Amino acid sequence: MKGVQFLVAFVLLALASKLVSASDPGPLQDFCVAINDTKDGVFVNGKFCKDPKLATAEDFFLPGLNIPGNTSNQVGSMVTPANVQQIPGLNTLGISLVRIDYAPYGGLNPPHTHPRATEILVVVEGTLSVGFVTSNTDNRLFTKVLYPGDIFVFPEGMIHFQFNIGSTNAVAFAALSSQNPWVITIANAVFGSDPAINPDVLAKAFQLDQNIVKQLQSRFW
């Protein structure tokens, strides 16, 4: 009987731990400024923490999000992040920010996913077509055209995109519910993996001729 009770307790503890770890953990102190130096540091959620007595205002500060990003690239967009890599004071606080610039006539933030964060985006300049796709088996597309002042939410883990359908530059800012949401750009991951995924796999998955798959892969290598 005790063995059964122990097993039940273990399963409940495992389930509780899984629920707790579903997002960034909440801080147990005012802040935990990230440092790279391991001397006298405490390791918390992927980063070592600075002694709070040594923290300064600079640890919580990042200038420059007023500067436009360079959109002279293949997709015509640039994401400028403000996460724990740029702002050490964000460590354990569960939030980050990005500025996204889009070139006129088709600047695209390609289909991608944030494995650790929900995103809320606000347009400040231009006109964007945005959307996200739900998981299997529905694969339902939610899409909307946004204008300055409009807001759209992309749920955690969903594949989503933004596309400039206007004739002028577009700018948006987005907040994300993780200090380091990371990003998986679908095309880069699938066709630009290192080493390359077997073309037979991709040809069958995407129902394409193998030569087309190899051509697509060559564009990302």
Backbone bond lengths (Angstrom), bond angles and torsions (degrees), N, CA, C in turn:
res aa  C-N    CA-C-N  psi(-1)  N-CA   C-N-CA  omega(-1)  CA-C   N-CA-C  phi
1 M - - - 1.469 - - 1.527 111.05 -
2 K 1.356 115.77 -42.32 1.453 119.86 178.75 1.521 110.88 -62.54
3 G 1.360 114.87 -35.77 1.461 119.05 178.41 1.516 111.49 -62.70
4 V 1.330 117.66 -40.92 1.462 122.09 178.76 1.525 110.33 -65.30
5 Q 1.348 116.52 -42.99 1.463 120.26 178.80 1.521 111.32 -61.62
6 F 1.329 114.59 -40.73 1.472 119.43 179.28 1.523 110.11 -63.49
7 L 1.354 116.47 -42.95 1.461 120.90 -179.67 1.525 110.97 -63.04
8 V 1.333 116.83 -44.00 1.467 120.68 178.73 1.519 110.57 -61.90
9 A 1.339 116.54 -44.63 1.463 120.86 179.18 1.519 111.04 -61.77
10 F 1.337 116.65 -40.17 1.470 121.46 -179.92 1.521 110.77 -64.55
11 V 1.351 116.93 -43.87 1.464 121.04 179.66 1.525 110.68 -63.50
12 L 1.351 116.97 -44.03 1.468 119.98 178.89 1.514 111.53 -62.89
13 L 1.337 116.26 -39.97 1.462 120.21 178.48 1.518 110.55 -64.32
14 A 1.336 117.09 -40.99 1.467 121.15 179.27 1.520 110.93 -63.86
15 L 1.349 116.23 -42.58 1.455 120.02 179.36 1.524 110.61 -65.64
16 A 1.308 117.38 -41.58 1.458 121.23 178.90 1.516 110.71 -63.17
17 S 1.327 116.20 -42.05 1.463 120.15 179.36 1.514 110.53 -63.08
18 K 1.326 117.23 -38.81 1.462 120.98 179.61 1.513 110.44 -64.50
19 L 1.352 116.96 -41.40 1.458 120.03 179.80 1.516 111.23 -66.55
20 V 1.319 116.02 -40.98 1.457 120.08 -178.51 1.515 111.22 -64.51
21 S 1.336 117.36 -36.15 1.462 121.24 -175.43 1.526 112.85 -88.32
22 A 1.345 117.25 11.85 1.464 119.84 -177.06 1.518 112.71 -72.56
23 S 1.334 117.71 -15.45 1.457 121.36 177.70 1.515 108.48 -146.32
24 D 1.340 116.49 178.69 1.456 119.16 -179.97 1.527 110.35 -56.39
25 P 1.337 117.50 137.00 1.465 119.58 179.82 1.517 111.60 -69.60
26 G 1.315 115.92 148.32 1.454 120.44 177.28 1.520 110.55 -74.77
27 P 1.339 117.59 147.26 1.457 120.58 -179.28 1.528 111.28 -72.12
28 L 1.335 115.94 148.20 1.451 121.65 177.53 1.529 111.23 -105.82
29 Q 1.327 115.29 10.79 1.459 121.27 176.87 1.522 107.13 -148.88
30 D 1.328 117.85 176.45 1.463 120.49 -176.28 1.516 111.88 -58.54
31 F 1.317 117.35 -43.92 1.464 122.12 179.14 1.522 109.07 -162.09
32 C 1.312 115.16 168.17 1.467 121.96 -176.96 1.527 107.02 -146.50
33 V 1.328 116.24 76.71 1.458 121.87 -174.60 1.528 110.22 -61.71
34 A 1.328 116.72 124.70 1.459 121.49 -176.50 1.527 111.29 -72.14
35 I 1.328 115.49 140.15 1.466 122.09 174.45 1.518 108.92 -135.53
36 N 1.318 115.94 155.61 1.463 120.99 176.92 1.524 112.22 -91.87
37 D 1.320 116.73 -23.55 1.458 121.92 -179.69 1.523 109.39 -75.85
38 T 1.325 117.03 122.91 1.467 120.64 -176.00 1.524 112.57 -83.21
39 K 1.320 118.30 -9.90 1.456 120.54 -178.80 1.524 110.65 -66.84
40 D 1.307 115.62 125.45 1.465 122.07 178.51 1.532 112.20 59.90
41 G 1.348 117.26 21.32 1.453 120.28 179.78 1.515 111.97 -100.50
42 V 1.317 116.29 159.36 1.456 123.10 175.56 1.519 107.89 -113.89
43 F 1.342 117.55 126.20 1.460 121.82 -175.98 1.522 109.72 -81.23
44 V 1.347 116.91 117.61 1.467 122.18 -179.24 1.522 109.43 -135.15
45 N 1.348 116.94 116.67 1.462 122.01 171.97 1.521 113.61 52.28
46 G 1.330 116.89 48.73 1.456 120.81 175.02 1.505 114.82 90.18
47 K 1.341 118.83 -5.64 1.461 122.36 -178.31 1.530 110.50 -136.40
48 F 1.329 114.99 151.21 1.458 119.94 170.27 1.522 108.95 -87.39
49 C 1.320 116.40 147.94 1.457 120.99 -175.52 1.523 111.72 -104.54
50 K 1.302 114.67 136.01 1.461 121.81 174.23 1.527 109.75 -71.46
51 D 1.322 115.74 148.05 1.458 120.50 171.59 1.533 107.86 -56.17
52 P 1.344 118.81 122.14 1.473 120.65 -177.40 1.527 113.59 -53.03
53 K 1.325 117.32 -29.54 1.461 120.24 -179.78 1.530 111.88 -68.18
54 L 1.351 117.07 -18.67 1.458 121.36 -178.37 1.532 112.21 -98.06
55 A 1.332 117.22 -2.60 1.467 120.64 -179.30 1.527 110.82 -69.01
56 T 1.344 114.88 147.72 1.466 121.16 177.75 1.521 109.46 -130.61
57 A 1.318 116.52 171.28 1.466 121.01 178.37 1.520 111.67 -61.29
58 E 1.343 117.90 -29.15 1.459 121.38 -179.84 1.523 111.90 -63.25
59 D 1.321 117.57 -25.47 1.465 120.94 179.21 1.525 112.08 -67.09
60 F 1.325 117.14 -17.77 1.459 121.93 -176.32 1.531 112.01 -115.39
61 F 1.322 116.54 18.01 1.461 121.91 -169.86 1.522 110.91 -126.85
62 L 1.348 116.15 141.70 1.469 122.34 173.52 1.525 108.24 -146.99
63 P 1.329 118.72 119.00 1.462 120.80 176.89 1.528 110.86 -90.18
64 G 1.311 116.61 165.94 1.456 120.41 164.54 1.502 118.80 103.56
65 L 1.338 119.99 -0.07 1.465 118.72 179.74 1.523 112.41 -73.80
66 N 1.329 116.30 -1.61 1.471 119.94 172.28 1.528 111.51 -83.65
67 I 1.340 117.82 -9.17 1.464 122.34 -176.90 1.531 109.43 -87.39
68 P 1.338 119.17 123.67 1.470 121.32 179.70 1.523 111.90 -61.20
69 G 1.319 116.12 142.03 1.456 121.39 175.55 1.515 110.97 -80.76
70 N 1.329 115.84 155.20 1.467 121.90 -179.60 1.527 109.84 -80.03
71 T 1.323 116.72 113.52 1.467 121.27 -177.81 1.533 112.67 -98.45
72 S 1.330 116.71 13.23 1.476 120.48 179.63 1.528 109.73 -81.75
73 N 1.301 115.47 73.35 1.464 121.55 178.40 1.526 109.00 -147.38
74 Q 1.319 116.96 -178.80 1.466 120.83 -172.80 1.512 113.87 -62.14
75 V 1.331 117.64 -32.44 1.467 119.44 -177.38 1.523 112.62 -99.73
76 G 1.330 117.59 -10.97 1.460 120.16 176.33 1.515 114.22 73.45
77 S 1.323 116.96 34.90 1.461 119.68 176.93 1.521 109.68 -149.31
78 M 1.331 114.92 162.65 1.458 120.37 176.55 1.525 108.70 -145.78
79 V 1.339 115.09 129.03 1.463 121.27 176.99 1.523 108.23 -103.96
80 T 1.338 116.08 123.44 1.463 121.75 176.95 1.523 107.91 -107.47
81 P 1.342 118.51 110.33 1.461 120.46 -173.44 1.519 113.51 -86.34
82 A 1.311 114.95 154.28 1.461 122.99 170.21 1.524 106.22 -135.85
83 N 1.342 115.14 76.35 1.456 120.29 179.61 1.523 109.80 -119.12
84 V 1.312 117.16 -163.85 1.462 120.11 -174.33 1.522 112.55 -64.57
85 Q 1.338 117.28 -20.56 1.462 119.63 177.22 1.526 111.14 -69.44
86 Q 1.326 117.03 -31.06 1.462 121.50 -179.45 1.541 112.64 -99.07
87 I 1.330 117.33 -28.49 1.467 121.56 -177.53 1.534 107.82 -124.49
88 P 1.318 118.80 95.04 1.470 121.02 -175.94 1.525 113.72 -56.44
89 G 1.333 116.61 -30.37 1.460 120.01 -179.06 1.515 114.75 -67.59
90 L 1.347 117.76 -10.43 1.470 120.57 177.53 1.524 112.26 -75.26
91 N 1.320 117.37 -13.81 1.465 120.05 -176.88 1.525 110.94 -54.27
92 T 1.328 116.15 127.44 1.476 128.25 -179.72 1.524 113.87 74.16
93 L 1.345 118.77 1.07 1.471 119.82 -176.62 1.525 113.17 -90.28
94 G 1.339 118.24 -10.76 1.463 120.66 170.41 1.505 116.24 70.38
95 I 1.344 117.62 31.75 1.461 119.93 -179.82 1.524 109.37 -153.59
96 S 1.326 116.77 152.89 1.465 122.19 175.48 1.523 108.58 -157.50
97 L 1.341 115.67 177.79 1.458 121.58 -172.72 1.527 109.14 -145.12
98 V 1.324 116.68 151.52 1.467 121.19 171.38 1.523 109.41 -138.07
99 R 1.331 114.95 150.39 1.467 121.84 166.63 1.521 105.80 -106.07
100 I 1.341 116.75 136.59 1.463 120.96 178.84 1.522 108.59 -124.80
101 D 1.337 115.93 124.59 1.465 122.59 176.03 1.522 108.99 -107.80
102 Y 1.341 115.55 140.54 1.460 121.66 -178.00 1.525 109.58 -127.95
103 A 1.315 116.96 132.43 1.457 121.43 176.45 1.530 109.86 -70.78
104 P 1.343 117.87 155.39 1.473 120.51 177.47 1.532 111.44 -63.61
105 Y 1.315 115.16 159.76 1.465 121.96 174.52 1.535 112.95 53.37
106 G 1.312 116.28 55.06 1.466 117.90 170.11 1.505 117.30 110.50
107 G 1.324 118.88 15.61 1.457 119.31 172.63 1.522 109.61 -59.54
108 L 1.321 116.63 129.66 1.468 120.87 -170.20 1.526 111.53 -127.87
109 N 1.320 116.34 129.76 1.459 121.29 162.52 1.522 105.04 -93.14
110 P 1.340 117.71 101.92 1.471 121.34 -165.54 1.528 113.08 -61.71
111 P 1.334 116.45 161.60 1.467 119.83 177.46 1.525 111.32 -52.05
112 H 1.329 115.06 126.96 1.455 121.06 -176.60 1.522 108.83 -154.38
113 T 1.307 115.70 174.81 1.451 120.88 178.19 1.521 109.72 -140.60
114 H 1.336 115.94 149.07 1.457 121.98 172.83 1.529 107.06 -108.10
115 P 1.337 118.07 108.61 1.462 119.49 -174.35 1.518 115.00 -67.68
116 R 1.358 117.14 -15.44 1.461 119.00 -174.89 1.524 113.75 -123.61
117 A 1.331 119.13 13.51 1.466 117.14 -173.00 1.519 113.82 -154.53
118 T 1.335 114.55 144.55 1.455 122.79 162.76 1.530 107.45 -84.05
119 E 1.336 116.53 147.08 1.469 121.22 -177.80 1.524 109.60 -122.20
120 I 1.328 116.01 136.60 1.464 121.53 172.23 1.524 107.52 -122.12
121 L 1.337 116.21 123.07 1.460 122.77 -170.60 1.522 110.79 -116.90
122 V 1.335 116.24 137.70 1.457 121.61 175.51 1.525 108.74 -124.61
123 V 1.323 116.30 132.69 1.463 121.98 178.81 1.527 108.68 -88.34
124 V 1.340 116.37 132.28 1.467 119.71 177.51 1.522 111.96 -112.93
125 E 1.325 116.96 -21.05 1.465 120.99 175.77 1.525 109.21 -146.15
126 G 1.348 116.78 144.29 1.458 121.11 172.32 1.517 114.28 85.21
127 T 1.322 114.39 -169.53 1.468 122.73 -176.63 1.523 109.18 -130.52
128 L 1.309 117.13 121.06 1.457 122.12 -176.97 1.524 111.62 -118.54
129 S 1.329 115.23 138.44 1.456 121.41 166.07 1.523 106.78 -97.55
130 V 1.339 116.68 121.37 1.464 120.42 -175.97 1.522 109.53 -126.23
131 G 1.323 115.26 163.01 1.451 118.14 176.79 1.506 112.88 -176.85
132 F 1.338 115.22 164.34 1.464 120.98 172.44 1.519 108.92 -140.19
133 V 1.328 115.44 158.69 1.465 122.30 -177.44 1.525 108.86 -117.75
134 T 1.331 116.38 132.93 1.461 120.39 179.37 1.530 110.53 -74.51
135 S 1.324 115.58 170.16 1.459 121.55 -176.80 1.524 111.87 -75.52
136 N 1.325 115.58 170.00 1.467 122.02 177.84 1.537 109.28 -58.98
137 T 1.311 119.72 144.62 1.469 124.50 8.96 1.526 112.22 -103.77
138 D 1.316 116.72 -0.28 1.466 119.32 -177.54 1.525 112.25 -69.97
139 N 1.364 116.21 -45.49 1.472 120.84 -176.53 1.528 110.86 48.28
140 R 1.317 115.31 46.25 1.464 121.17 -177.71 1.527 110.33 -81.79
141 L 1.321 116.37 133.98 1.457 122.01 179.34 1.526 110.68 -94.55
142 F 1.339 115.85 124.82 1.457 122.69 170.71 1.525 107.17 -106.25
143 T 1.314 117.86 118.25 1.460 120.39 -174.57 1.521 110.73 -137.95
144 K 1.346 115.11 151.78 1.462 120.34 -176.15 1.527 108.70 -156.50
145 V 1.335 116.83 146.66 1.468 121.85 171.84 1.524 107.37 -93.11
146 L 1.336 116.12 127.43 1.458 121.96 -176.12 1.522 111.27 -112.71
147 Y 1.327 114.58 143.99 1.462 122.94 177.17 1.535 108.49 -121.28
148 P 1.339 118.22 169.49 1.462 119.88 -178.91 1.525 112.64 -50.81
149 G 1.326 114.81 129.71 1.461 120.97 -178.06 1.511 113.90 94.55
150 D 1.337 118.07 -13.87 1.464 121.38 179.55 1.533 110.56 -79.60
151 I 1.330 114.70 149.68 1.469 122.29 -177.72 1.518 109.21 -126.00
152 F 1.342 115.43 144.30 1.464 120.54 176.45 1.519 108.66 -141.62
153 V 1.340 116.23 146.06 1.465 121.98 -178.31 1.523 110.08 -112.54
154 F 1.343 115.73 135.01 1.463 122.44 174.93 1.534 107.90 -113.66
155 P 1.339 117.69 112.32 1.467 120.22 -177.34 1.537 112.31 -61.85
156 E 1.306 115.28 152.67 1.461 121.96 -178.69 1.530 112.09 -53.15
157 G 1.329 115.66 130.76 1.453 121.29 174.22 1.520 115.54 82.47
158 M 1.343 118.80 -11.32 1.456 120.51 -178.40 1.530 110.96 -78.18
159 I 1.333 116.68 140.51 1.463 121.40 174.26 1.524 108.39 -68.71
160 H 1.343 116.71 129.18 1.460 120.08 -177.26 1.528 110.54 -145.79
161 F 1.340 115.69 170.75 1.462 121.33 -175.21 1.516 109.34 -157.14
162 Q 1.354 115.35 164.42 1.472 122.96 168.88 1.524 107.63 -138.33
163 F 1.339 116.47 139.65 1.459 122.48 -173.67 1.532 108.83 -137.98
164 N 1.335 115.99 124.08 1.467 120.57 -179.62 1.529 109.63 -78.83
165 I 1.328 116.48 112.16 1.466 120.36 -179.53 1.524 111.23 -101.07
166 G 1.343 116.59 8.69 1.454 120.48 -178.49 1.516 113.04 -100.91
167 S 1.326 115.87 174.14 1.468 122.41 -178.03 1.526 112.24 -95.00
168 T 1.337 116.96 4.28 1.463 121.13 179.32 1.525 109.51 -123.87
169 N 1.322 116.21 168.61 1.458 119.79 173.49 1.520 110.14 -59.51
170 A 1.309 116.26 150.23 1.462 121.38 175.47 1.527 108.52 -125.02
171 V 1.321 114.63 148.82 1.467 121.37 179.45 1.519 108.44 -137.43
172 A 1.336 115.96 136.92 1.461 121.13 175.10 1.525 108.77 -139.10
173 F 1.324 115.40 154.31 1.457 121.94 172.06 1.523 107.66 -119.88
174 A 1.331 115.61 142.86 1.458 119.37 179.93 1.516 110.41 -135.22
175 A 1.332 116.43 137.33 1.454 122.94 172.80 1.518 108.33 -102.09
176 L 1.340 115.82 143.96 1.462 121.37 -177.65 1.523 109.79 -129.91
177 S 1.325 116.03 143.93 1.466 121.12 -171.66 1.524 112.50 -87.26
178 S 1.321 116.25 45.32 1.458 121.85 174.71 1.516 108.23 -156.06
179 Q 1.317 116.73 147.62 1.460 120.09 176.40 1.522 110.89 -69.34
180 N 1.333 116.82 -21.31 1.459 122.07 -178.91 1.525 108.34 -150.29
181 P 1.347 117.33 75.06 1.469 121.09 -171.97 1.516 114.08 -66.04
182 W 1.319 115.82 -24.85 1.461 123.48 -176.06 1.511 110.09 57.86
183 V 1.330 115.39 170.77 1.462 119.74 -176.62 1.521 109.35 -147.59
184 I 1.317 115.88 139.79 1.465 122.77 172.70 1.520 106.66 -118.40
185 T 1.339 116.72 106.65 1.463 121.02 176.95 1.524 107.54 -83.00
186 I 1.309 116.69 120.69 1.468 121.63 -167.60 1.526 112.22 -58.34
187 A 1.337 117.50 -51.61 1.460 120.39 -176.72 1.526 111.10 -62.17
188 N 1.333 117.15 -42.77 1.461 121.06 -179.98 1.523 111.57 -62.84
189 A 1.338 115.31 -43.16 1.457 119.61 -177.99 1.525 111.92 -68.14
190 V 1.328 116.60 -40.22 1.464 120.43 -174.95 1.527 112.05 -79.68
191 F 1.343 116.05 -46.23 1.465 119.11 -174.81 1.526 113.58 -100.29
192 G 1.321 117.02 -9.79 1.457 119.26 -177.94 1.505 113.96 -118.90
193 S 1.330 118.22 19.88 1.461 120.78 -179.10 1.525 110.80 -64.82
194 D 1.324 115.99 156.35 1.467 121.83 -179.44 1.528 109.22 -130.47
195 P 1.369 117.32 110.13 1.470 126.77 0.36 1.530 111.70 -73.76
196 A 1.316 115.21 170.22 1.457 121.10 -175.90 1.528 111.53 -67.39
197 I 1.340 115.27 143.64 1.462 120.26 172.54 1.524 108.68 -68.14
198 N 1.306 116.31 141.57 1.468 121.71 178.66 1.537 109.79 -51.75
199 P 1.351 118.35 123.12 1.474 120.91 179.92 1.523 113.85 -54.66
200 D 1.335 117.25 -29.64 1.463 119.99 177.53 1.529 111.12 -61.10
201 V 1.334 115.30 -38.56 1.463 120.39 -179.91 1.524 110.25 -64.77
202 L 1.333 116.18 -48.52 1.466 120.36 -177.22 1.526 111.76 -70.68
203 A 1.331 117.08 -35.78 1.464 120.33 179.00 1.531 110.33 -61.07
204 K 1.331 115.50 -41.99 1.466 118.98 -179.56 1.524 110.90 -74.33
205 A 1.333 117.34 -40.25 1.463 120.87 -177.89 1.529 111.96 -64.84
206 F 1.355 116.31 -40.91 1.462 120.33 -176.95 1.527 112.50 -98.66
207 Q 1.349 117.13 1.72 1.460 121.90 -179.59 1.526 110.53 55.26
208 L 1.354 115.20 51.16 1.458 122.40 -179.35 1.517 110.20 -123.10
209 D 1.331 115.17 158.35 1.454 120.02 171.65 1.526 108.57 -66.62
210 Q 1.311 117.09 142.85 1.456 121.60 -177.21 1.529 111.95 -60.05
211 N 1.326 117.67 -33.39 1.464 120.78 178.78 1.535 111.21 -65.22
212 I 1.327 116.49 -36.16 1.461 120.14 177.34 1.519 109.79 -66.52
213 V 1.334 116.34 -40.77 1.460 120.71 178.06 1.526 110.28 -60.61
214 K 1.323 116.87 -45.60 1.462 120.14 -179.93 1.535 111.25 -63.92
215 Q 1.331 116.47 -35.51 1.456 120.05 177.48 1.526 110.39 -66.42
216 L 1.328 116.68 -41.13 1.451 120.30 177.98 1.527 111.07 -65.27
217 Q 1.309 116.34 -41.50 1.462 119.61 178.57 1.522 111.42 -62.39
218 S 1.332 116.36 -37.02 1.464 119.51 -178.32 1.528 112.50 -65.07
219 R 1.319 116.75 -23.53 1.459 120.81 -179.52 1.522 112.31 -75.77
220 F 1.337 116.39 -19.16 1.460 120.04 -176.76 1.522 113.02 -107.46
221 W 1.333 118.21 -6.89 1.468 120.24 179.76 1.512 109.95 -82.49
